[in-house]
Amino acid sequence: MTQHHQFDAVIVGAGGAGLMAALHASKTANVAVVSKLYPTRSHTGTAQGGIAAALGNMEPDSWEWHMYDTVKGGDYLVDQDAAEILARDAIEAIIELEHMGLPFDRTPEGKIEQRRFGGHTANFGEKAVMRACKAADRTGHMILQTLFQQCIKNKVNFFNEFFVTDVILEDNVCRGVVAIEMATSEIHVFHAKAVLIAAGGFGKMFQVTSNAHTLTGDPVAALYRRGVPLEDMEFFQFHPTGIYKMGILLSEAARGEGAVFINDKGERFMERYAPTLKDLAPRDMASRYIYQEVRDGRGIGGKDYVYMDFRPETINRLKSGPGGKEVTREHLEKALPDILEFARVYLGIDPMKDPVPIQPTAHYAMGGIPTDVDGRVLADNSKAVAGLYAAGECACVSVHGANRLGTNSLVDLVVFGRRGGKHMADFCKQATFAPLPANAARDTAAEFDRLHAGKGHERPAALRNTMQKAMTGDVGVFRNEADMERALDTVRELKERYRNVKIDDTGKIFNTDVLETFELGCLLDLAEITAAAALRRTESRGGHSREDYQARDDANWLNHSMAYCAMNGAAVGVTAGDIKFDKKPVVITKFQPKERKY
Ligand SMILES: Cc1cc2nc3c(=O)[nH]c(=O)nc-3n(C[C@H](O)[C@H](O)[C@H](O)COP(=O)(O)OP(=O)(O)OC[C@H]3O[C@@H](n4cnc5c(N)ncnc54)[C@H](O)[C@@H]3O)c2cc1C
């Protein structure tokens, strides 16, 4: 039997974005957070490095420099009105977190301590600047704990381990969501005046990725199937420092503390490619240069990886420590405890004695659900969907453009999570509950009945592996037409085969078999859009690097790509129709596009 609930505001996802929105919405509205993970297990908890804000606690800094770095880092595809809000509001948001009790690292005088991160500079690109606020290398974990406690204090209602399958949209008005209670497989309908989607990223479409098993973009796919466009899906970030073969992330905080890339000849090769910022060049560039070294035969032992060298003697010899200062083993152990532990646990290497093998890993979705600066979801280039909001990695506001700077995601969550939460609270004050359609859960029930019946013969794990290999192999750091066409064909064939999937567990209690199969359907839709959007964009910009179109082409492509589901209003389950693409102009205010050099 379907269970019904009613709340002013429903937030899907309990990561940094969802909790920040819930906290602010709950000041006046009755709020429920529906999350497939227990809140403190959300992926925000893995964010190691830091959160950017031009506090200027260590050296002079300004929000305008932060805005400039964000726009340049995003290869001028960033909407500059949004980037200005990000950089200005970051300062206030950090102080707000501090006042909530977040245990930031401190300078001896008691100020919030900051460190360097890739692409963050002083005076419009002159030199690296210390802008990342941090709690050792556990910043995201501390954000989650702090916000969760505040939400509990504010009496937010949590529905943990509830899996959202569908968003109820009719006549351009959002009316709630449909979810499966994971413990029982029961269906729940949440009727709401406003819904905010904060479901995080969807990197599990790739084989080598820093993303957790749960990052599958289910509510993003649900909105697409219901007719909401997705923006800039071709821009997926590859982070340069995944642990070799595993993809597990060793955060850029390591390079902020002085670690450097070394090739097979023992050279610090970033000096050649980015003479000013060197190893602290933005991620898209560092990822490409690592592969360039590999292609030129300078990968370690001729293989497809290079070293990241954390050893104090290397850092001190190259004077790459923070502010050129000498570093000690004790300092590194204190500043990077989890990162050093990861290398020890996963590789059996002591990074204080030996360099660590790394390779680029799929990391962050720059694209997603289009929103305005108040988190309102856009039905097209300008019109908002009444009562529907999105924030965090699943949203595209767009402050990351073609390449996100490190530490700018956490700041995106808190700045736009807060704005979205506030706006939806105001919306709820004047809105009434739009009626639910008859049998709002019908499509979810039909899809789960089909999956439970398991009449087919295709194994979900085999389909998932094939998709992930195709995406990592053919829609990776370097891209070209032939490879991407092959990936697209593979994904489309997998979507056909998905119609015949068979699961083993037909029970009702914590049936992760059926839920993971449903997640696979969502990933297949998002992988198709990613590959198709990348194939269509015939230029190289930020994280989208084409071997067959190596130059940035502002004349034709200084615009966002918008992907619409041709079967607008499709039921739950993979889509079958073509993707319709459109363009949206980039908002340019202060900084005109120019060549991007570091
Ligand atoms: C290893 C790693 C390190 C990083 N380090 C940094 C860093 O130092 N600085 C920085 O700025 N950024 C960093 N990032 C990026 C940043 O952490 C993420 O982009 C950000 O935390 C995403 O937050 P979010 O709130 O959007 O989503 P998440 O924290 O991923 O939360 C998503 C939420 O949605 C819920 N959800 C998803 N699907 C469903 C569904 N179907 N039904 C119900 N609930 C659902 C989940 O349960 C979860 O609660 C890092 C990322 C990784 C992977």
The ligand as a Tripos MOL2 file, in Angstrom:
@<TRIPOS>MOLECULE
LIG
   53    58     1     0     0
SMALL
NO_CHARGES

@<TRIPOS>ATOM
      1 C1         36.8400   12.2700   -2.6730 C.3       1 LIG1
      2 C2         36.2840   13.6500   -2.8920 C.ar      1 LIG1
      3 C3         36.8960   14.7530   -2.3170 C.ar      1 LIG1
      4 C4         36.3850   16.0270   -2.5100 C.ar      1 LIG1
      5 N1         36.9910   17.1000   -1.9260 N.ar      1 LIG1
      6 C5         36.4600   18.3410   -2.0830 C.ar      1 LIG1
      7 C6         37.0290   19.4740   -1.4350 C.ar      1 LIG1
      8 O1         38.0000   19.3640   -0.6910 O.2       1 LIG1
      9 N2         36.4650   20.6790   -1.6380 N.ar      1 LIG1
     10 C7         35.3780   20.8590   -2.4420 C.ar      1 LIG1
     11 O2         34.9120   21.9840   -2.5890 O.2       1 LIG1
     12 N3         34.8020   19.7920   -3.0540 N.ar      1 LIG1
     13 C8         35.3080   18.5480   -2.8840 C.ar      1 LIG1
     14 N4         34.7190   17.4810   -3.5040 N.ar      1 LIG1
     15 C9         33.4380   17.6740   -4.2080 C.3       1 LIG1
     16 C10        32.3140   17.7810   -3.1860 C.3       1 LIG1
     17 O3         32.6000   16.9870   -2.0710 O.3       1 LIG1
     18 C11        30.9700   17.3260   -3.7380 C.3       1 LIG1
     19 O4         30.7410   17.9280   -4.9650 O.3       1 LIG1
     20 C12        29.8640   17.7420   -2.7880 C.3       1 LIG1
     21 O5         30.1230   17.2580   -1.4910 O.3       1 LIG1
     22 C13        28.4960   17.2700   -3.2290 C.3       1 LIG1
     23 O6         27.5770   17.6270   -2.2160 O.3       1 LIG1
     24 P1         26.0230   17.4980   -2.4460 P.3       1 LIG1
     25 O7         25.3520   17.9980   -1.2120 O.co2     1 LIG1
     26 O8         25.6520   18.0740   -3.7460 O.co2     1 LIG1
     27 O9         25.8180   15.9110   -2.5730 O.3       1 LIG1
     28 P2         26.2580   14.6880   -1.6490 P.3       1 LIG1
     29 O10        27.0280   15.0750   -0.4540 O.co2     1 LIG1
     30 O11        26.8220   13.6650   -2.5760 O.co2     1 LIG1
     31 O12        24.8630   14.1880   -1.1180 O.3       1 LIG1
     32 C14        23.8950   13.6370   -1.9940 C.3       1 LIG1
     33 C15        22.6980   13.2480   -1.1830 C.3       1 LIG1
     34 O13        21.6540   12.8560   -2.0640 O.3       1 LIG1
     35 C16        21.0720   11.6800   -1.6170 C.3       1 LIG1
     36 N5         20.4790   10.9900   -2.7740 N.ar      1 LIG1
     37 C17        21.0380   10.7120   -3.9620 C.ar      1 LIG1
     38 N6         20.1640   10.0380   -4.7300 N.ar      1 LIG1
     39 C18        19.0420    9.9010   -4.0030 C.ar      1 LIG1
     40 C19        17.7990    9.2870   -4.2400 C.ar      1 LIG1
     41 N7         17.5170    8.6510   -5.3750 N.pl3     1 LIG1
     42 N8         16.8670    9.3320   -3.2650 N.ar      1 LIG1
     43 C20        17.1340    9.9260   -2.0730 C.ar      1 LIG1
     44 N9         18.3100   10.5120   -1.7940 N.ar      1 LIG1
     45 C21        19.2300   10.4980   -2.7600 C.ar      1 LIG1
     46 C22        22.1830   10.9230   -0.9190 C.3       1 LIG1
     47 O14        21.6440   10.0550    0.0280 O.3       1 LIG1
     48 C23        22.9670   12.0580   -0.2600 C.3       1 LIG1
     49 O15        22.4190   12.3390    0.9990 O.3       1 LIG1
     50 C24        35.2380   16.2000   -3.3130 C.ar      1 LIG1
     51 C25        34.6230   15.0940   -3.8930 C.ar      1 LIG1
     52 C26        35.1600   13.8270   -3.7070 C.ar      1 LIG1
     53 C27        34.5040   12.6770   -4.3970 C.3       1 LIG1
@<TRIPOS>BOND
     1     1     2 1
     2     2     3 ar
     3     2    52 ar
     4     3     4 ar
     5     4     5 ar
     6     4    50 ar
     7     5     6 ar
     8     6     7 ar
     9     6    13 1
    10     7     8 2
    11     7     9 ar
    12     9    10 ar
    13    10    11 2
    14    10    12 ar
    15    12    13 ar
    16    13    14 ar
    17    14    15 1
    18    14    50 ar
    19    15    16 1
    20    16    17 1
    21    16    18 1
    22    18    19 1
    23    18    20 1
    24    20    21 1
    25    20    22 1
    26    22    23 1
    27    23    24 1
    28    24    25 2
    29    24    26 1
    30    24    27 1
    31    27    28 1
    32    28    29 2
    33    28    30 1
    34    28    31 1
    35    31    32 1
    36    32    33 1
    37    33    34 1
    38    33    48 1
    39    34    35 1
    40    35    36 1
    41    35    46 1
    42    36    37 ar
    43    36    45 ar
    44    37    38 ar
    45    38    39 ar
    46    39    40 ar
    47    39    45 ar
    48    40    41 1
    49    40    42 ar
    50    42    43 ar
    51    43    44 ar
    52    44    45 ar
    53    46    47 1
    54    46    48 1
    55    48    49 1
    56    50    51 ar
    57    51    52 ar
    58    52    53 1
@<TRIPOS>SUBSTRUCTURE
     1 LIG1         1 GROUP 0 **** ****
